[in-house]
């Protein structure tokens, strides 16, 4: 994305590309992206709970932390529940 183009110019280009699209699958994909963007905007400040300290848990921050945790587990950077239980016995 170029910083040289204004937001208004970029919007016009995007709208023109959407209007030119005639494939149902592409329009479905665009709708999904727009729905995801709208969900993100709605959830940015959505409080979904509170920490023991009373600090609010914000959905967007929680989702980022969750995705990072999932990525770490997928990379093998996690421990099993059984290992955690054994380690916690030593605390």
Helices and strands as residue ranges (DSSP letters): H 7-20, H 24-43, E 47-50, E 56-58, H 59-74, H 81-89
